[in-house]
């Protein structure tokens, strides 16, 4: 008689499923997560939403995608070998004479200057510029989309680097203890006491600031707070009975840390992730506002706030920056509260 096949083990443990159900039951956190994910996905395709080049051109029976390829003006019967300026009325007439163009929703890139505007810059919102233009004639909505993408990507990478460095340092100090913990704590205290802003000011005079340079520098100083929390969790967890039993059975240290100690310590890390993410967005915005962040002219939320400060007669600049930052940070706080409640054993989903 055939024996019934044994059921496959569940992919997630009952505790993980309970925590996920608890997080999903928090409607505010659940919908905030999806809304933030939707914003991030939309801004990843910023070039397909806001661009001064058509998405698709059909000319003389041939399909061309200017978003992904540079085409000289002579290809459309123009006089210059330089890349085509599709906003030029003469170029548009040449293309429409023997084809058509499919434009994105917003016909401006982050750096496109709207020369056709008759009003002085910064100009108020119109049907062409839904959120107006800044003091250089650039579309505010286009710069907002690109700036949100930069802020979210920067915050994600900085959070990832913070977790890797903070968890690694805290795990080493908490598990091995002794001289490793003593020396590590003293080095962490010295490192966290360095003035980050002053170092940014000094280094900005030596090298040209950029996205990756700024990310690497801030990652070197952002892990200290998280490492202290992970260290405390490792110091507590390594004294538990199951960890001592595994050590007595000869389980290798790295296997013991990875399989038995780290999952317990990651509870604190996961609940801190949205707040680390929020701090990263605020830090980049502050540095851009002060002029020590991304290169001048880059689309960012901090640069938009600086535009609003310098042009008080154009309230749409400051209001756009305020509401966009408020929405992003509020969503992240709601997600953080949901994670905190999901990992709290006192909150039981009915």
Secondary structure, 3 states (H helix, E strand, C coil): CCCCCCCCCCCCCHHHHHHHHHHHHCHHHHHHHHHHHHHHHHHHCHHHHECCCCCEEEECCEEECCCCCCCEHHHHCCCCCCECCCCCHHHHHHHHHCEEEECCCECCCCCCECCCCCCCCCCCCCCCCCCCECCCCEEHHHHHHHHHHHHHHHHHHHHHHHHHHHHHHHHHHHHHCHHHHHHHHHHHHHHHCCCHHHHHHHHHCCCCCCHHHHHHHHHCCCCHHHHHHHHHHHHHHCCCHHHHHHHHCCCCHHHHHHHHHHHHHHHHHHHHHHHHHHHHHHHHHHHHHHCCCCCCCCCCHHHHHHHHHHCCCCHHHHHHHHHHHHHHHHHHHHHHHHHHHHCCCCCCCC
